[in-house]
Amino acid sequence: MAATQAGRAASENDCERCGDPLIFAMQDRQHQFSLDLVTVLQCLRVAEREGFVPALPPEWWWAVEGHYYPLE
């Protein structure tokens, strides 16, 4: 499914999970949905492990996990 950002990140006033650091309002051809930053980072980790994106330095992942929590 090809999704594109709907032009803005949802504000805390219009999200259901306001504890998340950032919510992206997304839209494909038939649906509107949201993804939180942690989910996007988890997807990036899977893409990295599967070889779809270049590996990021371990220090980058440690810094990200230090801000949020383990992404496993």
MOFENHU-V145957 format. One record per residue. N is the residue number from 1. RES is the residue in three letters. PHI is phi in radians with two decimals (999 if undefined). Layout:
BEGIN
n=N res=RES phi=PHI
n=N res=RES phi=PHI
END
This chain:
BEGIN
n=1 res=MET phi=999
n=2 res=ALA phi=-1.52
n=3 res=ALA phi=-2.01
n=4 res=THR phi=-2.18
n=5 res=GLN phi=-1.17
n=6 res=ALA phi=-1.35
n=7 res=GLY phi=1.73
n=8 res=ARG phi=-2.85
n=9 res=ALA phi=-1.54
n=10 res=ALA phi=-1.10
n=11 res=SER phi=-1.43
n=12 res=GLU phi=-1.08
n=13 res=ASN phi=-1.30
n=14 res=ASP phi=-2.07
n=15 res=CYS phi=-1.96
n=16 res=GLU phi=-1.56
n=17 res=ARG phi=-2.07
n=18 res=CYS phi=-1.17
n=19 res=GLY phi=-1.34
n=20 res=ASP phi=-1.24
n=21 res=PRO phi=-1.17
n=22 res=LEU phi=-2.78
n=23 res=ILE phi=-2.06
n=24 res=PHE phi=-1.70
n=25 res=ALA phi=-1.44
n=26 res=MET phi=-2.10
n=27 res=GLN phi=-2.69
n=28 res=ASP phi=-1.93
n=29 res=ARG phi=-1.22
n=30 res=GLN phi=-2.18
n=31 res=HIS phi=-2.39
n=32 res=GLN phi=-1.99
n=33 res=PHE phi=-2.71
n=34 res=SER phi=-2.28
n=35 res=LEU phi=-2.30
n=36 res=ASP phi=-1.49
n=37 res=LEU phi=-1.03
n=38 res=VAL phi=-1.09
n=39 res=THR phi=-1.11
n=40 res=VAL phi=-1.05
n=41 res=LEU phi=-1.14
n=42 res=GLN phi=-1.12
n=43 res=CYS phi=-1.12
n=44 res=LEU phi=-1.07
n=45 res=ARG phi=-1.10
n=46 res=VAL phi=-1.11
n=47 res=ALA phi=-1.05
n=48 res=GLU phi=-1.13
n=49 res=ARG phi=-1.11
n=50 res=GLU phi=-1.49
n=51 res=GLY phi=1.47
n=52 res=PHE phi=-1.47
n=53 res=VAL phi=-2.34
n=54 res=PRO phi=-1.08
n=55 res=ALA phi=-1.16
n=56 res=LEU phi=-1.64
n=57 res=PRO phi=-1.09
n=58 res=PRO phi=-0.94
n=59 res=GLU phi=-1.06
n=60 res=TRP phi=-1.13
n=61 res=TRP phi=-1.09
n=62 res=TRP phi=-1.07
n=63 res=ALA phi=-1.12
n=64 res=VAL phi=-1.11
n=65 res=GLU phi=-1.14
n=66 res=GLY phi=-1.16
n=67 res=HIS phi=-1.46
n=68 res=TYR phi=-1.98
n=69 res=TYR phi=-3.13
n=70 res=PRO phi=-0.93
n=71 res=LEU phi=-1.64
n=72 res=GLU phi=-1.17
END
